[in-house]
């Protein structure tokens, strides 16, 4: 059984309920059942950008070029909050939309960019341009890419699923969300559309508490994780692996979300595991170099 992102949650639940029908599991970018709630959203939102900054400072070339990367982010967001960046984009129907983008919008744009392994190496440069040079053109491109997609999601279906899955996490979450935004106003855009405030009025029953418990299994399992994945970070894969006694975890340096679709090495590991129920030759993964920021 092969699952990516939310699909890993489905695969894990199948392993919990019907282990007799599963020969092996491949889990890419794990979203374990015990993850959920405002505390989880806040941790991932803050941690994603922190890991980017730490990754830059750990690479000598990036550290030399952008020693003040964290300060650049703060400066850029403060500048945008004082004077939002105005840009015009088209929605799904081709109609023009004028946007005023703030610091929280920039933060969300960087967060979303961390999904893409091909974009990650250029983020320190983009952030430095914004914070040091006041260049926010990348926000216009990010908005042009994001706005048309807003109408492509079935939001009702999403809330029905999220509120069932996360129903055990939402007691008093409205207050927790308000407190989180006071502590981290940069997360405001990321929080927009999250299920937490909707679940209180969305008429679906939460899943039983057992659904939010870790899955314990000895099924052979391959777990793939991207170093900079913002939404299903490495710690979530490690959390899942802790109760999967026959799991092999591979963290891909410099990668973002859904690594099995991103490069030949991850695909070869998946192919081999599906045949052998183990990784015999991990040479391509062992040869991967740490990220280099241009």
Buried (B, 14 or more C-beta within 10 A) or exposed (E): BBBBBBBBBEBBBBBBEEBEEBEBBBBBBBBBBBBBBBEBBBBBBBBBBEBBBEBBBEBEEBBEBBEEBBEBBEBBBEBBBEEBBEBEBEEEEEEEBEBEBBBBBBBBBBBBBBBBBEBBBBBBBBBBBBBBEEEBEBBBEBBBEBBBEEEEEEEEEEBBBBBBBBBBBBEEBBEBBEEBBEEBBBBBBBBEEBBBBBBEEBEEEBBEEEBBBBBEBEBBBBBBBBBBBBBBBBBBBBBBBEBBEEBBBBBBEBBBBBBBEBBEBBBBBBEBBBEEBEBEEBEBBEEBEEBEBE
